[in-house]
Amino acid sequence: MSLPYASPAASALPAAPAVHLSAPAYVLGELPADHTTVDGLAERARQFGMPPRAALWGWGTVHRTAKSLETLAAESARATLDGAGAAPADVDCLIVCSTRFPGGPRTHGAFVENVMAATGLGAASFTGLTLGRCANLLAGIRTGQAYVAAGMHRRVMVVTTDRVTDESVRMENFALFSDGAASCLISADPLGPDAYEIVAGATAQDPAGLDWSNEISSDLAREVNRQILDDAGMKTGDIQGVLHPNLYKPLVVLKERQAGFTREQLFLDNIPRVGHCFAADPLINLVDRQSAGDLRPRGHYLLASSVPGVRIGVLLRKLPATAPADDTTDTAARKGEH
């Protein structure tokens, strides 16, 4: 493998103002069904050399939708606005992520118009983000963080939306896919009861490994971890949880343990419950762990996504629900809170 390209460590750059991720939310396809309803599942499993053992792989429920990508995106975005106690007019930028935007240049304008009209974000700037496949959302979050830190925008809505359009590929050799969307607000101040400080983030990539047929790289994951942990002054064991993609259980466990994490730091429950919802998985898992009361105030949690040739990580610090808007203690002190 060629040497990976890694984004510059934040510690090599001037100190940036605090940026927060608030009110994560998601919607799943409204038509849940057992994995046995997936077209050609048994044949696909034979092709992939996978014994038909649902518990081993984490085959469970898939979530299909009859809704458009725009509708899924708008439903999630409205849930984020409600969770943050924010009005659409409070948002001045929208980042929409998708593995595959429908149509082409002649239809993309209507696509954006429909999303913005359905969410009331008609006056916001907008950016479309793709090409990163199931790492799109974390790329969008890092883009929103950069916008806010640079003073370009005050509050950025980041939303990812995807659905399977060809049922014959709902099962792949790495995951069972579900339809859905996820979103959050990126801003200087925390908003609402579910808010997180963005402590650090990093990207590493190997252009020679980007082809779909390549394996996910643990080397890239270790490089991202190194950058993030060096910048935060932390060790791998100081991270309370990893919010990773909902790929097949053996694949997740293998790759994340090779990256340096323990089995206890992973969250596998949503693999059979949700399936792989494209780029949305890290936020879906964050929301569900928060709803279950599994997140510690001031605990550190890593949003992580890997696709062939790319790894992106965003380290969050959970803010207490009752914390005032200025609950941002000294950076050195934060590094000692584990």
TORKOL-4160 file (C-alpha; in steps of 0.2 Angstrom, whole numbers, padded with zeros to 4 digits, m for minus):
338
<pt num="1" X="0000" Y="0000" Z="0000"/>
<pt num="2" X="0006" Y="0017" Z="m0004"/>
<pt num="3" X="0009" Y="0030" Z="0010"/>
<pt num="4" X="m0008" Y="0037" Z="0015"/>
<pt num="5" X="m0012" Y="0056" Z="0014"/>
<pt num="6" X="m0017" Y="0063" Z="0030"/>
<pt num="7" X="m0024" Y="0079" Z="0034"/>
<pt num="8" X="m0013" Y="0091" Z="0044"/>
<pt num="9" X="m0014" Y="0089" Z="0062"/>
<pt num="10" X="m0024" Y="0103" Z="0071"/>
<pt num="11" X="m0010" Y="0105" Z="0083"/>
<pt num="12" X="0001" Y="0112" Z="0068"/>
<pt num="13" X="m0012" Y="0125" Z="0065"/>
<pt num="14" X="m0017" Y="0141" Z="0075"/>
<pt num="15" X="m0029" Y="0138" Z="0089"/>
<pt num="16" X="m0047" Y="0138" Z="0082"/>
<pt num="17" X="m0062" Y="0144" Z="0092"/>
<pt num="18" X="m0073" Y="0131" Z="0100"/>
<pt num="19" X="m0086" Y="0123" Z="0088"/>
<pt num="20" X="m0100" Y="0112" Z="0094"/>
<pt num="21" X="m0111" Y="0098" Z="0086"/>
<pt num="22" X="m0129" Y="0099" Z="0093"/>
<pt num="23" X="m0146" Y="0090" Z="0091"/>
<pt num="24" X="m0141" Y="0075" Z="0081"/>
<pt num="25" X="m0157" Y="0066" Z="0074"/>
<pt num="26" X="m0161" Y="0053" Z="0061"/>
<pt num="27" X="m0176" Y="0045" Z="0052"/>
<pt num="28" X="m0176" Y="0027" Z="0045"/>
<pt num="29" X="m0186" Y="0020" Z="0031"/>
<pt num="30" X="m0204" Y="0018" Z="0036"/>
<pt num="31" X="m0205" Y="0000" Z="0030"/>
<pt num="32" X="m0195" Y="m0011" Z="0041"/>
<pt num="33" X="m0194" Y="m0029" Z="0036"/>
<pt num="34" X="m0184" Y="m0044" Z="0041"/>
<pt num="35" X="m0168" Y="m0048" Z="0032"/>
<pt num="36" X="m0176" Y="m0063" Z="0024"/>
<pt num="37" X="m0186" Y="m0052" Z="0013"/>
<pt num="38" X="m0170" Y="m0045" Z="0004"/>
<pt num="39" X="m0171" Y="m0051" Z="m0014"/>
<pt num="40" X="m0159" Y="m0065" Z="m0018"/>
<pt num="41" X="m0151" Y="m0064" Z="0000"/>
<pt num="42" X="m0147" Y="m0083" Z="0000"/>
<pt num="43" X="m0139" Y="m0082" Z="m0017"/>
<pt num="44" X="m0129" Y="m0067" Z="m0014"/>
<pt num="45" X="m0122" Y="m0075" Z="0002"/>
<pt num="46" X="m0117" Y="m0090" Z="m0008"/>
<pt num="47" X="m0108" Y="m0078" Z="m0020"/>
<pt num="48" X="m0099" Y="m0069" Z="m0006"/>
<pt num="49" X="m0094" Y="m0086" Z="0003"/>
<pt num="50" X="m0104" Y="m0081" Z="0018"/>
<pt num="51" X="m0113" Y="m0095" Z="0028"/>
<pt num="52" X="m0131" Y="m0091" Z="0031"/>
<pt num="53" X="m0129" Y="m0087" Z="0050"/>
<pt num="54" X="m0139" Y="m0072" Z="0054"/>
<pt num="55" X="m0132" Y="m0070" Z="0072"/>
<pt num="56" X="m0114" Y="m0071" Z="0066"/>
<pt num="57" X="m0116" Y="m0057" Z="0053"/>
<pt num="58" X="m0129" Y="m0046" Z="0062"/>
<pt num="59" X="m0142" Y="m0049" Z="0049"/>
<pt num="60" X="m0158" Y="m0042" Z="0056"/>
<pt num="61" X="m0170" Y="m0028" Z="0050"/>
<pt num="62" X="m0168" Y="m0018" Z="0035"/>
<pt num="63" X="m0178" Y="m0001" Z="0033"/>
<pt num="64" X="m0185" Y="0003" Z="0016"/>
<pt num="65" X="m0194" Y="0019" Z="0011"/>
<pt num="66" X="m0206" Y="0025" Z="m0002"/>
<pt num="67" X="m0201" Y="0043" Z="0001"/>
<pt num="68" X="m0189" Y="0054" Z="m0009"/>
<pt num="69" X="m0172" Y="0058" Z="m0003"/>
<pt num="70" X="m0178" Y="0076" Z="m0001"/>
<pt num="71" X="m0192" Y="0071" Z="0011"/>
<pt num="72" X="m0180" Y="0060" Z="0021"/>
<pt num="73" X="m0168" Y="0074" Z="0022"/>
<pt num="74" X="m0181" Y="0087" Z="0027"/>
<pt num="75" X="m0189" Y="0075" Z="0041"/>
<pt num="76" X="m0172" Y="0073" Z="0049"/>
<pt num="77" X="m0167" Y="0092" Z="0048"/>
<pt num="78" X="m0184" Y="0097" Z="0056"/>
<pt num="79" X="m0180" Y="0085" Z="0070"/>
<pt num="80" X="m0163" Y="0093" Z="0072"/>
<pt num="81" X="m0171" Y="0110" Z="0073"/>
<pt num="82" X="m0184" Y="0104" Z="0086"/>
<pt num="83" X="m0170" Y="0096" Z="0096"/>
<pt num="84" X="m0160" Y="0112" Z="0096"/>
<pt num="85" X="m0174" Y="0124" Z="0099"/>
<pt num="86" X="m0169" Y="0133" Z="0084"/>
<pt num="87" X="m0179" Y="0141" Z="0070"/>
<pt num="88" X="m0175" Y="0139" Z="0052"/>
<pt num="89" X="m0170" Y="0157" Z="0051"/>
<pt num="90" X="m0156" Y="0153" Z="0063"/>
<pt num="91" X="m0147" Y="0142" Z="0050"/>
<pt num="92" X="m0137" Y="0151" Z="0037"/>
<pt num="93" X="m0129" Y="0136" Z="0028"/>
<pt num="94" X="m0135" Y="0119" Z="0023"/>
<pt num="95" X="m0123" Y="0105" Z="0018"/>
<pt num="96" X="m0132" Y="0090" Z="0010"/>
<pt num="97" X="m0123" Y="0074" Z="0008"/>
<pt num="98" X="m0128" Y="0059" Z="m0002"/>
<pt num="99" X="m0120" Y="0044" Z="m0010"/>
<pt num="100" X="m0129" Y="0047" Z="m0026"/>
<pt num="101" X="m0139" Y="0063" Z="m0030"/>
<pt num="102" X="m0153" Y="0059" Z="m0042"/>
<pt num="103" X="m0153" Y="0065" Z="m0060"/>
<pt num="104" X="m0140" Y="0078" Z="m0066"/>
<pt num="105" X="m0137" Y="0097" Z="m0067"/>
<pt num="106" X="m0155" Y="0100" Z="m0074"/>
<pt num="107" X="m0163" Y="0092" Z="m0059"/>
<pt num="108" X="m0151" Y="0096" Z="m0045"/>
<pt num="109" X="m0158" Y="0114" Z="m0043"/>
<pt num="110" X="m0176" Y="0107" Z="m0040"/>
<pt num="111" X="m0168" Y="0094" Z="m0027"/>
<pt num="112" X="m0160" Y="0108" Z="m0017"/>
<pt num="113" X="m0176" Y="0119" Z="m0018"/>
<pt num="114" X="m0187" Y="0105" Z="m0012"/>
<pt num="115" X="m0175" Y="0101" Z="0003"/>
<pt num="116" X="m0174" Y="0120" Z="0008"/>
<pt num="117" X="m0193" Y="0123" Z="0006"/>
<pt num="118" X="m0198" Y="0108" Z="0016"/>
<pt num="119" X="m0186" Y="0113" Z="0030"/>
<pt num="120" X="m0189" Y="0132" Z="0029"/>
<pt num="121" X="m0171" Y="0136" Z="0025"/>
<pt num="122" X="m0174" Y="0146" Z="0010"/>
<pt num="123" X="m0162" Y="0160" Z="0014"/>
<pt num="124" X="m0147" Y="0148" Z="0019"/>
<pt num="125" X="m0132" Y="0145" Z="0008"/>
<pt num="126" X="m0130" Y="0127" Z="0002"/>
<pt num="127" X="m0117" Y="0115" Z="m0002"/>
<pt num="128" X="m0118" Y="0097" Z="m0009"/>
<pt num="129" X="m0106" Y="0084" Z="m0004"/>
<pt num="130" X="m0103" Y="0067" Z="m0012"/>
<pt num="131" X="m0089" Y="0056" Z="m0018"/>
<pt num="132" X="m0084" Y="0051" Z="m0001"/>
<pt num="133" X="m0097" Y="0037" Z="m0001"/>
<pt num="134" X="m0102" Y="0031" Z="0017"/>
<pt num="135" X="m0089" Y="0044" Z="0024"/>
<pt num="136" X="m0099" Y="0059" Z="0017"/>
<pt num="137" X="m0107" Y="0064" Z="0033"/>
<pt num="138" X="m0091" Y="0065" Z="0043"/>
<pt num="139" X="m0084" Y="0075" Z="0028"/>
<pt num="140" X="m0099" Y="0086" Z="0029"/>
<pt num="141" X="m0097" Y="0089" Z="0048"/>
<pt num="142" X="m0079" Y="0093" Z="0046"/>
<pt num="143" X="m0083" Y="0105" Z="0032"/>
<pt num="144" X="m0097" Y="0113" Z="0043"/>
<pt num="145" X="m0084" Y="0115" Z="0058"/>
<pt num="146" X="m0072" Y="0124" Z="0046"/>
<pt num="147" X="m0086" Y="0136" Z="0040"/>
<pt num="148" X="m0090" Y="0140" Z="0058"/>
<pt num="149" X="m0072" Y="0141" Z="0064"/>
<pt num="150" X="m0068" Y="0153" Z="0050"/>
<pt num="151" X="m0082" Y="0164" Z="0053"/>
<pt num="152" X="m0090" Y="0160" Z="0036"/>
<pt num="153" X="m0107" Y="0154" Z="0044"/>
<pt num="154" X="m0114" Y="0155" Z="0061"/>
<pt num="155" X="m0125" Y="0139" Z="0061"/>
<pt num="156" X="m0123" Y="0125" Z="0048"/>
<pt num="157" X="m0136" Y="0111" Z="0046"/>
<pt num="158" X="m0127" Y="0095" Z="0040"/>
<pt num="159" X="m0139" Y="0082" Z="0033"/>
<pt num="160" X="m0135" Y="0065" Z="0024"/>
<pt num="161" X="m0149" Y="0056" Z="0015"/>
<pt num="162" X="m0148" Y="0040" Z="0005"/>
<pt num="163" X="m0159" Y="0025" Z="m0001"/>
<pt num="164" X="m0157" Y="0010" Z="m0011"/>
<pt num="165" X="m0165" Y="0011" Z="m0028"/>
<pt num="166" X="m0160" Y="m0007" Z="m0034"/>
<pt num="167" X="m0166" Y="m0020" Z="m0022"/>
<pt num="168" X="m0154" Y="m0033" Z="m0030"/>
<pt num="169" X="m0139" Y="m0023" Z="m0021"/>
<pt num="170" X="m0147" Y="m0020" Z="m0004"/>
<pt num="171" X="m0135" Y="m0034" Z="0001"/>
<pt num="172" X="m0117" Y="m0032" Z="m0002"/>
<pt num="173" X="m0102" Y="m0042" Z="0005"/>
<pt num="174" X="m0099" Y="m0030" Z="0019"/>
<pt num="175" X="m0117" Y="m0024" Z="0025"/>
<pt num="176" X="m0136" Y="m0025" Z="0023"/>
<pt num="177" X="m0141" Y="m0007" Z="0018"/>
<pt num="178" X="m0156" Y="0003" Z="0025"/>
<pt num="179" X="m0164" Y="0019" Z="0019"/>
<pt num="180" X="m0164" Y="0035" Z="0029"/>
<pt num="181" X="m0156" Y="0051" Z="0034"/>
<pt num="182" X="m0147" Y="0059" Z="0048"/>
<pt num="183" X="m0143" Y="0077" Z="0053"/>
<pt num="184" X="m0135" Y="0089" Z="0066"/>
<pt num="185" X="m0131" Y="0107" Z="0068"/>
<pt num="186" X="m0114" Y="0114" Z="0069"/>
<pt num="187" X="m0111" Y="0131" Z="0078"/>
<pt num="188" X="m0100" Y="0140" Z="0089"/>
<pt num="189" X="m0112" Y="0138" Z="0104"/>
<pt num="190" X="m0120" Y="0122" Z="0110"/>
<pt num="191" X="m0139" Y="0121" Z="0106"/>
<pt num="192" X="m0152" Y="0111" Z="0115"/>
<pt num="193" X="m0149" Y="0097" Z="0128"/>
<pt num="194" X="m0140" Y="0085" Z="0117"/>
<pt num="195" X="m0124" Y="0095" Z="0113"/>
<pt num="196" X="m0106" Y="0090" Z="0110"/>
<pt num="197" X="m0089" Y="0100" Z="0109"/>
<pt num="198" X="m0079" Y="0095" Z="0093"/>
<pt num="199" X="m0063" Y="0091" Z="0101"/>
<pt num="200" X="m0053" Y="0086" Z="0086"/>
<pt num="201" X="m0054" Y="0078" Z="0069"/>
<pt num="202" X="m0044" Y="0070" Z="0055"/>
<pt num="203" X="m0044" Y="0062" Z="0038"/>
<pt num="204" X="m0032" Y="0050" Z="0031"/>
<pt num="205" X="m0033" Y="0043" Z="0013"/>
<pt num="206" X="m0024" Y="0032" Z="0001"/>
<pt num="207" X="m0029" Y="0036" Z="m0017"/>
<pt num="208" X="m0023" Y="0020" Z="m0024"/>
<pt num="209" X="m0035" Y="0011" Z="m0012"/>
<pt num="210" X="m0051" Y="0020" Z="m0017"/>
<pt num="211" X="m0058" Y="0007" Z="m0029"/>
<pt num="212" X="m0074" Y="m0001" Z="m0022"/>
<pt num="213" X="m0066" Y="m0018" Z="m0023"/>
<pt num="214" X="m0052" Y="m0014" Z="m0010"/>
<pt num="215" X="m0053" Y="m0018" Z="0008"/>
<pt num="216" X="m0056" Y="m0005" Z="0022"/>
<pt num="217" X="m0038" Y="0000" Z="0029"/>
<pt num="218" X="m0034" Y="m0002" Z="0047"/>
<pt num="219" X="m0018" Y="0008" Z="0043"/>
<pt num="220" X="m0028" Y="0023" Z="0039"/>
<pt num="221" X="m0039" Y="0021" Z="0055"/>
<pt num="222" X="m0023" Y="0020" Z="0065"/>
<pt num="223" X="m0016" Y="0036" Z="0057"/>
<pt num="224" X="m0032" Y="0046" Z="0060"/>
<pt num="225" X="m0032" Y="0040" Z="0078"/>
<pt num="226" X="m0014" Y="0046" Z="0080"/>
<pt num="227" X="m0018" Y="0063" Z="0074"/>
<pt num="228" X="m0034" Y="0065" Z="0084"/>
<pt num="229" X="m0026" Y="0058" Z="0100"/>
<pt num="230" X="m0010" Y="0068" Z="0099"/>
<pt num="231" X="m0020" Y="0084" Z="0096"/>
<pt num="232" X="m0032" Y="0080" Z="0111"/>
<pt num="233" X="m0018" Y="0074" Z="0122"/>
<pt num="234" X="m0027" Y="0058" Z="0125"/>
<pt num="235" X="m0024" Y="0039" Z="0124"/>
<pt num="236" X="m0035" Y="0026" Z="0114"/>
<pt num="237" X="m0042" Y="0020" Z="0131"/>
<pt num="238" X="m0048" Y="0038" Z="0135"/>
<pt num="239" X="m0062" Y="0036" Z="0122"/>
<pt num="240" X="m0078" Y="0030" Z="0130"/>
<pt num="241" X="m0086" Y="0024" Z="0114"/>
<pt num="242" X="m0083" Y="0022" Z="0095"/>
<pt num="243" X="m0098" Y="0026" Z="0084"/>
<pt num="244" X="m0093" Y="0017" Z="0068"/>
<pt num="245" X="m0103" Y="0011" Z="0053"/>
<pt num="246" X="m0115" Y="m0003" Z="0055"/>
<pt num="247" X="m0106" Y="m0016" Z="0044"/>
<pt num="248" X="m0106" Y="m0034" Z="0047"/>
<pt num="249" X="m0101" Y="m0038" Z="0065"/>
<pt num="250" X="m0085" Y="m0048" Z="0061"/>
<pt num="251" X="m0079" Y="m0034" Z="0049"/>
<pt num="252" X="m0082" Y="m0020" Z="0062"/>
<pt num="253" X="m0074" Y="m0030" Z="0076"/>
<pt num="254" X="m0059" Y="m0035" Z="0066"/>
<pt num="255" X="m0055" Y="m0018" Z="0058"/>
<pt num="256" X="m0059" Y="m0007" Z="0074"/>
<pt num="257" X="m0048" Y="m0019" Z="0085"/>
<pt num="258" X="m0034" Y="m0018" Z="0072"/>
<pt num="259" X="m0036" Y="0001" Z="0073"/>
<pt num="260" X="m0032" Y="m0001" Z="0092"/>
<pt num="261" X="m0050" Y="m0001" Z="0100"/>
<pt num="262" X="m0056" Y="m0014" Z="0112"/>
<pt num="263" X="m0072" Y="m0024" Z="0110"/>
<pt num="264" X="m0080" Y="m0014" Z="0124"/>
<pt num="265" X="m0078" Y="0003" Z="0115"/>
<pt num="266" X="m0088" Y="m0003" Z="0100"/>
<pt num="267" X="m0107" Y="m0002" Z="0098"/>
<pt num="268" X="m0114" Y="m0017" Z="0088"/>
<pt num="269" X="m0132" Y="m0017" Z="0094"/>
<pt num="270" X="m0138" Y="m0007" Z="0079"/>
<pt num="271" X="m0131" Y="m0018" Z="0066"/>
<pt num="272" X="m0146" Y="m0030" Z="0067"/>
<pt num="273" X="m0158" Y="m0017" Z="0072"/>
<pt num="274" X="m0154" Y="m0003" Z="0059"/>
<pt num="275" X="m0143" Y="m0011" Z="0046"/>
<pt num="276" X="m0130" Y="0000" Z="0036"/>
<pt num="277" X="m0139" Y="0017" Z="0033"/>
<pt num="278" X="m0125" Y="0023" Z="0021"/>
<pt num="279" X="m0116" Y="0038" Z="0029"/>
<pt num="280" X="m0128" Y="0041" Z="0043"/>
<pt num="281" X="m0123" Y="0027" Z="0054"/>
<pt num="282" X="m0111" Y="0036" Z="0066"/>
<pt num="283" X="m0125" Y="0049" Z="0070"/>
<pt num="284" X="m0138" Y="0036" Z="0072"/>
<pt num="285" X="m0127" Y="0026" Z="0084"/>
<pt num="286" X="m0123" Y="0042" Z="0094"/>
<pt num="287" X="m0142" Y="0046" Z="0095"/>
<pt num="288" X="m0147" Y="0029" Z="0101"/>
<pt num="289" X="m0133" Y="0028" Z="0114"/>
<pt num="290" X="m0138" Y="0045" Z="0120"/>
<pt num="291" X="m0156" Y="0040" Z="0121"/>
<pt num="292" X="m0152" Y="0024" Z="0131"/>
<pt num="293" X="m0142" Y="0035" Z="0144"/>
<pt num="294" X="m0125" Y="0027" Z="0139"/>
<pt num="295" X="m0116" Y="0043" Z="0136"/>
<pt num="296" X="m0106" Y="0051" Z="0151"/>
<pt num="297" X="m0106" Y="0070" Z="0153"/>
<pt num="298" X="m0089" Y="0076" Z="0148"/>
<pt num="299" X="m0085" Y="0058" Z="0141"/>
<pt num="300" X="m0077" Y="0057" Z="0124"/>
<pt num="301" X="m0084" Y="0048" Z="0109"/>
<pt num="302" X="m0077" Y="0046" Z="0092"/>
<pt num="303" X="m0088" Y="0047" Z="0076"/>
<pt num="304" X="m0079" Y="0036" Z="0063"/>
<pt num="305" X="m0081" Y="0031" Z="0045"/>
<pt num="306" X="m0071" Y="0020" Z="0034"/>
<pt num="307" X="m0073" Y="0016" Z="0016"/>
<pt num="308" X="m0059" Y="0009" Z="0004"/>
<pt num="309" X="m0045" Y="0022" Z="0004"/>
<pt num="310" X="m0053" Y="0034" Z="0016"/>
<pt num="311" X="m0055" Y="0035" Z="0035"/>
<pt num="312" X="m0062" Y="0050" Z="0044"/>
<pt num="313" X="m0064" Y="0053" Z="0063"/>
<pt num="314" X="m0072" Y="0067" Z="0073"/>
<pt num="315" X="m0069" Y="0066" Z="0092"/>
<pt num="316" X="m0084" Y="0073" Z="0103"/>
<pt num="317" X="m0085" Y="0078" Z="0121"/>
<pt num="318" X="m0102" Y="0076" Z="0128"/>
<pt num="319" X="m0108" Y="0092" Z="0137"/>
<pt num="320" X="m0119" Y="0090" Z="0152"/>
<pt num="321" X="m0137" Y="0093" Z="0148"/>
<pt num="322" X="m0139" Y="0107" Z="0161"/>
<pt num="323" X="m0123" Y="0116" Z="0156"/>
<pt num="324" X="m0124" Y="0134" Z="0151"/>
<pt num="325" X="m0120" Y="0139" Z="0134"/>
<pt num="326" X="m0102" Y="0144" Z="0139"/>
<pt num="327" X="m0098" Y="0128" Z="0147"/>
<pt num="328" X="m0081" Y="0127" Z="0138"/>
<pt num="329" X="m0067" Y="0124" Z="0151"/>
<pt num="330" X="m0049" Y="0127" Z="0148"/>
<pt num="331" X="m0042" Y="0115" Z="0134"/>
<pt num="332" X="m0028" Y="0109" Z="0146"/>
<pt num="333" X="m0041" Y="0104" Z="0159"/>
<pt num="334" X="m0052" Y="0096" Z="0146"/>
<pt num="335" X="m0038" Y="0084" Z="0141"/>
<pt num="336" X="m0038" Y="0078" Z="0159"/>
<pt num="337" X="m0056" Y="0074" Z="0160"/>
<pt num="338" X="m0059" Y="0056" Z="0155"/>
